[in-house]
Amino acid sequence: MGVVVQKYGGSSVATPDHLKRVARRVVETRQAGHAVVVVVSAMGDTTNQLLALAQSVSPNPQRRELDMLITTGERMSMALLSMAIQDLGYPAVSFTGSQSGIITTHNHSNARILRVTPVRIRAALDAGQIVIVAGFQGVSEQLEITSLGRGGSDTTAVALAAALEADYAEICSDVDGVYSADPRGVPDARRIDTLGYDEMQQLADAGAKVLNAEAVEWARRNGIEVRCVQTDGPREVGTRIKAGGGLPHARVVAVTAHPGLLMLGPDVPGAPAPADLEATLAAYGAADAEVWRVPGSWGARVPKQNLHGLAAFREALTRLGVRVREDLTLVTAVGRGLAGPPGLLGPAREALAEAGVATHGQLVDSGRLAFLVDAAHGPTATRALHAALIGGLDAP
Protein backbone atom coordinates (compact mmCIF):
# COMPACT_ATOMS: atom_id res chain seq x y z
CA MET A 1 0.00 0.00 0.00
CA GLY A 2 1.14 3.52 -0.75
CA VAL A 3 1.52 5.80 2.24
CA VAL A 4 -0.61 8.89 2.78
CA VAL A 5 0.25 11.40 5.51
CA GLN A 6 -2.66 13.43 6.83
CA LYS A 7 -2.41 16.42 9.17
CA TYR A 8 -5.37 17.69 11.16
CA GLY A 9 -5.28 21.17 12.68
CA GLY A 10 -6.56 22.23 16.06
CA SER A 11 -10.05 23.17 14.86
CA SER A 12 -10.45 19.72 13.28
CA VAL A 13 -9.77 17.95 16.60
CA ALA A 14 -11.24 20.59 18.92
CA THR A 15 -13.76 18.35 20.72
CA PRO A 16 -14.37 14.62 21.28
CA ASP A 17 -17.01 14.68 18.53
CA HIS A 18 -14.53 16.32 16.16
CA LEU A 19 -11.96 13.65 17.01
CA LYS A 20 -14.47 10.91 16.25
CA ARG A 21 -15.25 12.46 12.84
CA VAL A 22 -11.53 12.62 12.06
CA ALA A 23 -11.18 8.97 13.12
CA ARG A 24 -13.87 7.99 10.62
CA ARG A 25 -12.16 9.98 7.87
CA VAL A 26 -8.83 8.30 8.64
CA VAL A 27 -10.46 4.87 8.52
CA GLU A 28 -12.05 5.73 5.17
CA THR A 29 -8.59 6.54 3.83
CA ARG A 30 -7.34 3.18 5.06
CA GLN A 31 -10.33 1.42 3.49
CA ALA A 32 -9.44 3.09 0.17
CA GLY A 33 -6.20 1.09 0.18
CA HIS A 34 -3.66 3.44 1.76
CA ALA A 35 -1.32 3.00 4.66
CA VAL A 36 -2.02 6.04 6.84
CA VAL A 37 0.12 8.23 9.06
CA VAL A 38 -1.79 10.98 10.85
CA VAL A 39 -0.23 14.11 12.37
CA VAL A 40 -2.35 16.01 14.88
CA SER A 41 -2.23 19.46 16.41
CA ALA A 42 -3.40 20.27 19.92
CA MET A 43 -7.17 20.37 20.46
CA GLY A 44 -8.76 23.74 19.71
CA ASP A 45 -7.22 26.54 21.75
CA THR A 46 -5.12 24.25 23.97
CA THR A 47 -1.76 25.72 22.97
CA ASN A 48 -2.88 29.26 23.74
CA GLN A 49 -4.28 28.09 27.07
CA LEU A 50 -0.97 26.44 27.95
CA LEU A 51 0.94 29.59 26.99
CA ALA A 52 -1.39 31.68 29.14
CA LEU A 53 -0.82 29.25 32.01
CA ALA A 54 2.92 29.68 31.61
CA GLN A 55 2.57 33.46 31.60
CA SER A 56 0.54 33.27 34.81
CA VAL A 57 3.56 31.92 36.69
CA SER A 58 6.40 33.55 34.71
CA PRO A 59 6.33 36.72 32.55
CA ASN A 60 9.31 35.43 30.55
CA PRO A 61 9.21 31.62 30.76
CA GLN A 62 12.41 29.68 30.25
CA ARG A 63 12.27 28.18 26.76
CA ARG A 64 13.14 24.61 27.71
CA GLU A 65 10.35 24.40 30.28
CA LEU A 66 7.96 26.09 27.88
CA ASP A 67 8.58 23.32 25.35
CA MET A 68 8.01 20.68 28.01
CA LEU A 69 4.64 22.30 28.72
CA ILE A 70 3.21 23.20 25.33
CA THR A 71 4.10 19.90 23.60
CA THR A 72 1.67 18.11 25.92
CA GLY A 73 -1.26 19.42 23.87
CA GLU A 74 -0.37 17.36 20.80
CA ARG A 75 0.31 14.28 22.89
CA MET A 76 -3.22 14.52 24.28
CA SER A 77 -4.67 14.69 20.75
CA MET A 78 -2.65 11.76 19.44
CA ALA A 79 -3.68 9.42 22.26
CA LEU A 80 -7.36 10.32 22.02
CA LEU A 81 -7.45 9.91 18.23
CA SER A 82 -5.75 6.54 18.50
CA MET A 83 -8.41 5.44 20.97
CA ALA A 84 -11.20 6.60 18.63
CA ILE A 85 -9.71 4.72 15.66
CA GLN A 86 -9.33 1.55 17.71
CA ASP A 87 -12.99 1.76 18.69
CA LEU A 88 -13.82 1.68 14.96
CA GLY A 89 -12.11 -1.70 14.75
CA TYR A 90 -8.76 -0.68 13.25
CA PRO A 91 -5.36 -1.11 14.92
CA ALA A 92 -3.69 2.22 15.73
CA VAL A 93 -0.69 3.37 17.73
CA SER A 94 0.36 6.86 18.81
CA PHE A 95 3.93 8.23 18.89
CA THR A 96 5.43 11.45 20.18
CA GLY A 97 7.74 13.44 17.94
CA SER A 98 10.82 11.91 19.55
CA GLN A 99 9.40 8.37 19.26
CA SER A 100 8.79 9.10 15.58
CA GLY A 101 12.46 9.92 15.00
CA ILE A 102 12.04 13.64 14.35
CA ILE A 103 15.47 15.12 15.09
CA THR A 104 15.67 18.91 15.43
CA THR A 105 17.98 21.79 16.17
CA HIS A 106 18.38 22.86 19.78
CA ASN A 107 16.35 26.09 19.41
CA HIS A 108 13.65 25.77 22.03
CA SER A 109 10.21 27.11 21.01
CA ASN A 110 11.28 27.51 17.37
CA ALA A 111 13.33 24.47 16.40
CA ARG A 112 13.92 23.24 12.85
CA ILE A 113 13.80 19.63 11.71
CA LEU A 114 17.24 18.31 10.75
CA ARG A 115 16.25 14.80 9.71
CA VAL A 116 13.62 12.13 10.24
CA THR A 117 14.43 8.49 11.08
CA PRO A 118 10.96 6.89 11.24
CA VAL A 119 12.05 3.40 12.35
CA ARG A 120 9.12 2.82 14.69
CA ILE A 121 6.63 4.28 12.22
CA ARG A 122 7.79 1.93 9.45
CA ALA A 123 7.56 -1.06 11.79
CA ALA A 124 4.03 -0.10 12.83
CA LEU A 125 2.92 0.37 9.21
CA ASP A 126 4.42 -3.01 8.30
CA ALA A 127 2.36 -4.50 11.15
CA GLY A 128 -0.81 -3.05 9.61
CA GLN A 129 -1.33 -0.26 12.13
CA ILE A 130 -2.54 3.28 11.54
CA VAL A 131 0.08 5.59 13.04
CA ILE A 132 -0.81 8.78 14.91
CA VAL A 133 2.03 11.29 15.47
CA ALA A 134 2.08 14.32 17.74
CA GLY A 135 2.82 17.32 15.53
CA PHE A 136 4.80 20.45 16.34
CA GLN A 137 7.56 18.65 18.24
CA GLY A 138 10.74 16.61 18.08
CA VAL A 139 13.92 15.93 19.99
CA SER A 140 17.28 17.64 19.64
CA GLU A 141 20.61 15.87 19.29
CA GLN A 142 21.11 16.80 22.95
CA LEU A 143 17.99 14.67 23.73
CA GLU A 144 15.88 17.69 24.67
CA ILE A 145 12.20 17.94 23.76
CA THR A 146 11.71 20.82 21.30
CA SER A 147 8.77 22.55 19.66
CA LEU A 148 8.74 23.72 16.04
CA GLY A 149 6.91 27.02 16.44
CA ARG A 150 3.45 28.01 15.21
CA GLY A 151 2.30 25.91 12.28
CA GLY A 152 4.95 23.31 13.04
CA SER A 153 2.54 20.39 12.66
CA ASP A 154 2.47 21.16 8.92
CA THR A 155 6.23 20.70 8.86
CA THR A 156 5.96 17.46 10.83
CA ALA A 157 3.54 16.08 8.25
CA VAL A 158 5.52 17.02 5.15
CA ALA A 159 8.86 15.94 6.65
CA LEU A 160 7.33 12.55 7.51
CA ALA A 161 5.87 12.31 4.00
CA ALA A 162 9.37 12.86 2.60
CA ALA A 163 11.00 10.32 4.92
CA LEU A 164 8.32 7.69 4.18
CA GLU A 165 8.24 8.43 0.42
CA ALA A 166 4.50 9.01 0.74
CA ASP A 167 2.18 9.40 -2.22
CA TYR A 168 1.22 12.85 -0.92
CA ALA A 169 0.67 14.88 2.24
CA GLU A 170 -2.85 16.08 3.01
CA ILE A 171 -3.29 19.19 5.17
CA CYS A 172 -6.82 19.06 6.59
CA SER A 173 -8.31 22.17 8.17
CA ASP A 174 -11.51 24.22 8.32
CA VAL A 175 -10.90 25.81 4.89
CA ASP A 176 -11.13 24.10 1.51
CA GLY A 177 -7.81 25.22 0.10
CA VAL A 178 -5.69 28.27 -0.61
CA TYR A 179 -7.55 31.40 -1.75
CA SER A 180 -6.43 34.46 -3.68
CA ALA A 181 -6.99 36.37 -0.42
CA ASP A 182 -8.58 35.68 2.94
CA PRO A 183 -12.25 35.31 1.94
CA ARG A 184 -13.33 36.63 5.35
CA GLY A 185 -11.97 40.03 4.37
CA VAL A 186 -12.16 39.84 0.57
CA PRO A 187 -15.56 38.38 -0.43
CA ASP A 188 -14.62 37.91 -4.09
CA ALA A 189 -11.47 35.90 -3.32
CA ARG A 190 -11.37 32.65 -5.25
CA ARG A 191 -9.96 29.26 -4.44
CA ILE A 192 -6.78 28.30 -6.30
CA ASP A 193 -6.76 24.77 -7.76
CA THR A 194 -2.99 24.36 -8.04
CA LEU A 195 0.03 26.29 -6.82
CA GLY A 196 3.74 25.96 -7.44
CA TYR A 197 6.14 25.64 -4.54
CA ASP A 198 7.59 29.12 -5.15
CA GLU A 199 4.24 30.90 -4.94
CA MET A 200 3.18 28.96 -1.84
CA GLN A 201 6.53 29.67 -0.18
CA GLN A 202 6.12 33.39 -0.82
CA LEU A 203 2.56 33.36 0.52
CA ALA A 204 3.56 31.47 3.66
CA ASP A 205 6.49 33.81 4.32
CA ALA A 206 4.15 36.78 3.83
CA GLY A 207 1.73 35.61 6.52
CA ALA A 208 -0.81 33.33 4.80
CA LYS A 209 -1.84 30.81 7.44
CA VAL A 210 -2.93 27.88 5.27
CA LEU A 211 0.49 26.20 5.24
CA ASN A 212 3.69 26.69 7.22
CA ALA A 213 6.64 28.10 5.23
CA GLU A 214 9.10 25.44 6.41
CA ALA A 215 6.65 22.72 5.37
CA VAL A 216 6.65 24.15 1.84
CA GLU A 217 10.44 24.05 1.78
CA TRP A 218 10.44 20.38 2.79
CA ALA A 219 7.90 19.67 0.04
CA ARG A 220 9.97 21.53 -2.54
CA ARG A 221 13.23 19.77 -1.67
CA ASN A 222 11.66 16.33 -1.77
CA GLY A 223 9.07 16.74 -4.52
CA ILE A 224 6.15 16.01 -2.20
CA GLU A 225 2.70 17.00 -3.43
CA VAL A 226 0.73 18.76 -0.70
CA ARG A 227 -3.05 18.82 -0.81
CA CYS A 228 -4.86 21.46 1.27
CA VAL A 229 -8.44 20.30 1.86
CA GLN A 230 -11.33 20.85 4.22
CA THR A 231 -11.67 18.19 6.91
CA ASP A 232 -15.44 17.94 6.51
CA GLY A 233 -15.51 18.66 2.77
CA PRO A 234 -15.11 16.60 -0.40
CA ARG A 235 -11.63 15.14 -0.74
CA GLU A 236 -11.37 16.13 -4.39
CA VAL A 237 -11.95 19.83 -3.63
CA GLY A 238 -8.94 21.83 -2.47
CA THR A 239 -5.58 23.18 -3.56
CA ARG A 240 -2.70 21.04 -4.76
CA ILE A 241 0.81 22.37 -4.24
CA LYS A 242 3.31 20.72 -6.54
CA ALA A 243 6.04 21.24 -9.09
CA GLY A 244 4.68 23.07 -12.11
CA GLY A 245 1.55 24.26 -10.33
CA GLY A 246 0.16 27.78 -10.46
CA LEU A 247 -0.79 30.13 -13.22
CA PRO A 248 0.61 29.47 -16.71
CA HIS A 249 1.41 33.16 -17.14
CA ALA A 250 3.30 35.77 -15.10
CA ARG A 251 0.60 37.39 -13.04
CA VAL A 252 -0.47 37.80 -9.44
CA VAL A 253 -1.68 34.64 -7.69
CA ALA A 254 -2.81 35.98 -4.32
CA VAL A 255 -2.65 38.87 -1.87
CA THR A 256 -2.06 38.37 1.85
CA ALA A 257 -1.41 40.47 4.95
CA HIS A 258 0.98 39.83 7.82
CA PRO A 259 -0.30 41.89 10.77
CA GLY A 260 1.65 40.14 13.54
CA LEU A 261 4.96 41.94 13.06
CA LEU A 262 7.50 43.95 14.98
CA MET A 263 9.54 46.30 12.81
CA LEU A 264 12.96 47.09 14.26
CA GLY A 265 15.42 49.84 13.39
CA PRO A 266 18.05 52.12 14.94
CA ASP A 267 16.84 54.38 17.72
CA VAL A 268 19.31 56.98 16.42
CA PRO A 269 19.25 57.43 12.61
CA GLY A 270 22.41 56.06 11.02
CA ALA A 271 23.44 53.99 14.04
CA PRO A 272 24.82 50.55 13.15
CA ALA A 273 23.02 47.38 14.13
CA PRO A 274 24.02 46.15 17.61
CA ALA A 275 26.68 43.46 17.52
CA ASP A 276 24.52 41.08 19.56
CA LEU A 277 21.23 41.74 17.75
CA GLU A 278 20.96 38.27 16.24
CA ALA A 279 21.83 36.61 19.56
CA THR A 280 19.11 38.63 21.30
CA LEU A 281 16.56 37.68 18.65
CA ALA A 282 17.39 33.99 19.00
CA ALA A 283 17.30 34.15 22.80
CA TYR A 284 13.67 35.32 22.73
CA GLY A 285 12.43 32.85 20.12
CA ALA A 286 12.72 35.19 17.13
CA ALA A 287 15.05 32.99 15.11
CA ASP A 288 12.79 33.44 12.05
CA ALA A 289 13.32 37.22 11.98
CA GLU A 290 14.51 38.81 8.75
CA VAL A 291 17.39 41.24 9.25
CA TRP A 292 18.76 43.45 6.48
CA ARG A 293 21.60 45.93 6.34
CA VAL A 294 22.17 48.71 3.83
CA PRO A 295 24.86 51.39 3.84
CA GLY A 296 24.13 53.77 6.71
CA SER A 297 21.12 51.91 8.05
CA TRP A 298 19.58 48.57 8.99
CA GLY A 299 16.20 47.06 9.82
CA ALA A 300 14.51 43.85 10.88
CA ARG A 301 11.10 42.23 10.55
CA VAL A 302 10.14 39.99 13.46
CA PRO A 303 6.98 37.84 13.40
CA LYS A 304 5.41 37.82 16.86
CA GLN A 305 3.93 34.34 16.59
CA ASN A 306 6.84 32.56 18.31
CA LEU A 307 7.78 35.27 20.78
CA HIS A 308 7.09 34.45 24.42
CA GLY A 309 7.73 37.12 27.02
CA LEU A 310 7.07 40.05 24.69
CA ALA A 311 7.55 42.73 27.35
CA ALA A 312 10.97 41.38 28.29
CA PHE A 313 11.89 41.24 24.59
CA ARG A 314 10.97 44.90 24.13
CA GLU A 315 13.06 45.86 27.15
CA ALA A 316 16.06 43.93 25.84
CA LEU A 317 15.82 45.70 22.48
CA THR A 318 15.50 49.10 24.15
CA ARG A 319 18.72 48.46 26.08
CA LEU A 320 20.42 47.74 22.74
CA GLY A 321 19.29 51.08 21.30
CA VAL A 322 16.72 49.49 18.99
CA ARG A 323 13.46 51.20 18.06
CA VAL A 324 10.40 48.91 17.95
CA ARG A 325 7.26 49.59 15.91
CA GLU A 326 4.11 47.47 16.24
CA ASP A 327 1.71 49.64 14.26
CA LEU A 328 2.53 48.38 10.75
CA THR A 329 1.22 45.56 8.53
CA LEU A 330 2.99 44.01 5.56
CA VAL A 331 0.63 43.49 2.61
CA THR A 332 2.05 41.32 -0.17
CA ALA A 333 0.98 40.41 -3.68
CA VAL A 334 2.54 37.11 -4.79
CA GLY A 335 3.02 35.85 -8.32
CA ARG A 336 5.57 35.45 -11.11
CA GLY A 337 7.63 37.94 -13.05
CA LEU A 338 6.31 40.86 -11.05
CA ALA A 339 9.42 43.01 -11.41
CA GLY A 340 9.38 43.00 -15.20
CA PRO A 341 6.96 44.06 -17.91
CA PRO A 342 4.08 44.32 -17.87
CA GLY A 343 4.81 46.48 -14.84
CA LEU A 344 2.52 46.01 -11.85
CA LEU A 345 4.17 48.31 -9.30
CA GLY A 346 2.49 51.39 -10.78
CA PRO A 347 -1.05 49.96 -10.76
CA ALA A 348 -0.48 48.63 -7.24
CA ARG A 349 0.62 52.00 -5.89
CA GLU A 350 -2.26 53.74 -7.68
CA ALA A 351 -4.76 51.29 -6.16
CA LEU A 352 -3.41 51.94 -2.67
CA ALA A 353 -3.44 55.72 -3.17
CA GLU A 354 -7.03 55.66 -4.46
CA ALA A 355 -8.01 53.64 -1.38
CA GLY A 356 -6.40 56.26 0.87
CA VAL A 357 -3.62 53.95 2.04
CA ALA A 358 -0.18 55.48 2.68
CA THR A 359 2.88 53.25 2.39
CA HIS A 360 5.95 53.29 4.63
CA GLY A 361 8.18 51.16 2.47
CA GLN A 362 8.04 48.65 -0.35
CA LEU A 363 9.83 45.56 -1.60
CA VAL A 364 9.66 44.47 -5.22
CA ASP A 365 11.18 41.36 -6.78
CA SER A 366 10.13 38.77 -9.33
CA GLY A 367 7.87 36.92 -6.90
CA ARG A 368 6.31 39.65 -4.77
CA LEU A 369 5.15 43.22 -4.38
CA ALA A 370 5.15 44.04 -0.66
CA PHE A 371 4.07 47.24 1.07
CA LEU A 372 4.31 48.36 4.69
CA VAL A 373 1.11 50.15 5.67
CA ASP A 374 -0.49 51.32 8.89
CA ALA A 375 -2.00 48.33 10.66
CA ALA A 376 -5.45 49.96 10.65
CA HIS A 377 -5.30 50.10 6.83
CA GLY A 378 -4.21 46.47 6.32
CA PRO A 379 -7.67 45.14 5.34
CA THR A 380 -8.30 48.08 3.02
CA ALA A 381 -4.91 47.62 1.35
CA THR A 382 -5.53 43.91 0.85
CA ARG A 383 -8.90 44.51 -0.81
CA ALA A 384 -7.50 47.29 -3.01
CA LEU A 385 -4.58 45.22 -4.26
CA HIS A 386 -6.76 42.18 -4.85
CA ALA A 387 -9.24 44.21 -6.91
CA ALA A 388 -6.50 45.87 -8.97
CA LEU A 389 -4.10 42.97 -9.50
CA ILE A 390 -6.34 39.91 -9.50
CA GLY A 391 -9.87 41.13 -10.10
CA GLY A 392 -8.71 43.22 -13.07
CA LEU A 393 -5.21 42.80 -14.46
CA ASP A 394 -4.95 39.08 -13.77
CA ALA A 395 -7.53 37.92 -16.27
CA PRO A 396 -5.99 35.24 -18.55
N, C-alpha and C positions, 0 to 999 in steps of 0.2 A: 504493500500500500504506500502511496505517496503521502508525504507528511504535509499537513496544513497547520500553521501556527495562527491562533486567534488571540487577540487582545481585547479585553473588555474594560472600559473605563469605569470610573467611580459611579457615574449615574446609572450605568447598566447593572451594577451589583449593589445598588443602594439599600435594598431591603431584602428580607428573606424571600418574598414573592419574586422580586427581580432575579435573585440568585437561582430560583427554581426555573424561571423562564430561560435564563442563560444555560442552565444544565440541559434543558430539553433541546436547545439549539445546538449545543455541543454534541449531544447524542445523535441528532439528525445528521450532523457532519460525519460522524463515525459511521452511521448507517449508509451514507452515500459512498463509502468505500475508502475513506481517508484515515490514516493515523493522525491523531489530534494532540497537539500541545497547546494548552491554554495559559495565557498570561493575564493576571488580574491586578487591577488597582485596588486601593483601599475603598471600602464601602462609603458611598456618598461623600459627606463632608468630614470623614474621619481624620484625614491628614491635617486639615485646618484646626480641628478640635484638639488634636495632639500638640500642634504647634502652640495653640493658645494655652494649653495646660503647661507646656514648658515655660512660656512667658510668664505664667502666674507664679512660678517659683524662681525664675531667673530672667532678668531683662536682656541678658546677652548669653544665652546658653552655650555651653562648651560643645563644639561640633561633634565630637565623638559620642557623647551621651545623647545628643539630639538624634543622631542616626540610630542609636540603640532604641530610642523611643518611637520615632516616626515609622520605622520599618515594620513595626508590629501590625500596622493597619493592613498591609498586604498579606501578611501571614494569616490574619483572621479570615480574609476573603478566600484565600486558597483552600484552607481547611474546610470551610463551610461549603464551597462549591464542590469539592471532592465528595463530601457527604451526600450532597444533593444528587450528584451523578450516580453514586453507588446505589442510592435508593431507586433509581430508574433501571437498575439491573445491569449496569456496566462497571467493570473494574476501573478504579481511578486511584491515583496516588498524588499527593501534594509534596512539593519541594520548595524550600527557600531558595533565594538567589545563590547562596554559597553552596547548598547541596546540588544545585543545577550546574555548578562549574563556571559561574560568571565571575571572572577575575577582573578587578578594577584598579584604577589608580588609588592613591591614598588620600585624595581630597574629600574629606568628610563634607556631607551635605550637597556636594556637586561633583561626584566622581565620574570618571569616564571608563567605559568598558575597554579593557586591553585585549582580552581573548575569552573565548568560551570553550570549555572542555566538558561537553554534556554526557559524560560517561553513564551516570545514573539514569538520565533521561532516555538514552538509547536502550539501555537494558530494560527499562520499564516498557518502552514501546515494543521491543522484541517480545516481551511477555504478554502483549495484548492489552496493556493498560492505557487509559487516557491520562495524560500527565498535566497537572495543574502547577504553575510556577508563580511564585510571588514576584510581581514586577517591581521596578524602581529600586532594586537593591542588588548588591553583590558582596564580594569579599576581596580585600586588598591582598597584595603579596605579603603584607605584614600580618595577615589573618585577622584583620579588623573588619567588622560589618560596616558597609558604606551604603549611602543612598546616592541615586543618580540625578537628583534635582527634579524640578517640576517637569512632567511629561516623560519621565524616565521609563515608565512601563512600555511606551512605544519603542524605545531603544532596546529594552529587554526582548521584546517580541521579534524585532527585525534581526537582532544579533543572533538569537536562537534559530531563526529561519535560515540565516546564512550558515551557521554551524551544522545544522541538520540537513542542509541542502533541500529545504522545503519547496513544495510547488509554488507557494506564495504565502505572504503574511496578510492577515485580515485584521484591520483595525476597526473594531465595532464600538460605536458610540451612539449618542442621541441625535446625530445629524446624518443625513444620507449622502455624504460626500463632501468634496471641496467646492466652494462657491466662488464666484467672481468677486464677492465681497460678503461681509457678514449680513445675511438676509434679515436679521433683526433690526439693522440700521439702514439697510439699502433694499427696499422691497422688490426692486426689479433685478436683483442679483440672480444669476443663473448657475445651476450646477454644471461643473466641468466633468466631462466623461473621462478624459485621459489627460495626464500631465506628465511632462518629462521630469527627470530628477532635478535638473537645474532650476526650473521654475518653482518646484515644490521646496527646494532648499532655500531659495530666495524668500518665498512666502513665509516659511517657518522662521527664518532669521529675522524677518520683519514683524513678527508678532502673531501670525495666523496660528490658531490654537488647535487645528485639526490634527497635525502631526508634528512630533518633536523633530528639531533640526538635526540632531545627532542620529536619529533613526533613519532619516533620509540619506545621510552620508553612508551609513552601513548598507542601506539598500543599493546605493549607487556603486559602491566598491565591489559588491558581491552579486550584482545583477538580479536582486530580489524584486519581484513584482509586489507592490503593496496595494491592497484594495481597501479603501475607506468606505464603510457601509454603515447603515443604521441597524442597530441590534434587533429592533422589532420590525424592520422593513424587509422588502424583497432582497434576496441575496444578489440578484443580478443588477440591482440599481445601486449606483455609487460612483466613485472615482477610482480609476486605476492609475497608479504611478509606476512608470516603467520607462525603459530606454526607448527613445523615439516617440514618446507621448507628447501631448500638447498641440498647440496650433501649428498648422503647416506653413504659416507665414509669420513675419516678424511684427507682431502686434502685442498689445497688452493683454495679459491673461487674467489678472485679478488685481484688486486694490485692497490693502489691509492697513490697519492702524496698530501701533504699539504704544499704548498709553502708560504702561508700567515701567517708566524709565527714570533714571537719574542722569542728568547731564553734568559732567564735571569739567572744570577749566581752572586756569590760574586766578587766584584771588586778586593778584596784582597783574595788570596787563603786561605781557612780555616775559613774565617769570617762567623759568624752565619747569618742567615736570619734576616733582620730588623724586629723589633717587629710589626711595622705597615705596613708590606708588603701587607697582604691581604686587609687591609683597603684602601691602595693606589690603588691596582688593581680594587677593586669594585668602587672606586670614579671615575675612568676613563672608566668605562664600560667593564672591563675585568673580570667580575664575573665568566666567563667560563674558566679561566686559570687553568692549572694543576700545582700544586706546590708539590714538593717532598723534603724530608729531609732525609739525610743519615748521619751517624756519620762523623763529620768533614767537611761536605759540604751540599749544597742544590742547587736546581735549579727550574726553572719554564718554562712552555711552554704557551705562550699567543697568541691565534689567534687574528689577527689584524682586523677581519671582523667587530667587534662591537666597535672598538676603535674610538673615535672622539676627535680630538685635539691631534694627535700623537706627535707633537713636545713638547707640554706641558707635556705629559706622560713621554717622554724620560727624560726631565729635572727633573721631580719629582723623577724618579728612580735614576738618577745620584746623586741627593742630598742624597739619602738613601744609597749610596755606592754600587749600583747594576750595574753590567756590562750587556749591551744589545747587542745581536747579531741578525742581520737581514739577514745574508748571508747563512742561512741553510734551507734545506727542509727535511721534514720527509716523508720517503717513506715506506709504510706499506703493507705487504702481510697479508690477512685476511683469516681465515679458521677454521678448527677444529683440535684439538689434535696436534698442531704444536710444542709443547715442548717435545713431546715423540716420540718414534720410530714409523715409520721410520723417522730419524732425517732430518730436512730440513734446519737447520741453516747452516750447512756446505755447501751444494749446493748453498744456497743463497749468502753466503760470496764469494764463488768461482766465481759465476756469476758476482757479482759486481767487484771483482778484475780483472777478464778477460775483463770487459768493461772499466777498468781504473777508477773506481769510488772508492775514499777513503771514509771511514766511520768515523764519529766523535762520535759515540755512538750507542748503540743498546738496544732494549727491546724485550724480548722473553717471551711469555706466551702461554697458550693453544690456544688462539684465534688469535694471531698476531705475526708476525716478523716485527719489525720496525727498520729503520736505519736512522740516521741523516747523510745527505750528503751535500756537497756544493750545493747551489741553482742552479748553472749553470749545475750541473750534475743530477738534478732531473729527467728530461725526459729520459736520458740515463739509470739511475738506474731503473726507472719504466719499461722500455722495457726489460732490462736484467732480472729482477726478473720475469716478466710475461713469458718470453721465457723459463726460467729455471724451474719455479714452476708450471706453468699452461700449457704452450705449450708442456712441456716434462713430468715432473713427475706426473702431475695431470690426466693422462689418466686413465679412470676407469679400 
